[in-house]
């Protein structure tokens, strides 16, 4: 058990500015990811999010030429 503690030991006093910035960014991204998962997978938002599930496949507006878009309307 002692070797595991030594392996994961962190010398907080020896950390540089880049180490602290990296730690801060990592923790911030972790918190944002947790918040997004809670937001996306909350049951009250199911219908709203499922109504947009075909957006990645619906690229007609962006790939058609202007004349083709006008003819479709």
Secondary structure, DSSP 8 states (H G I E B T S, - for coil): -HHHHHHH---GGG--HHHHHHHHHHHHHHHHHHHHHHHHT-GGGHHHHHTTTTGGG--HHHHS-HHHHHHH-
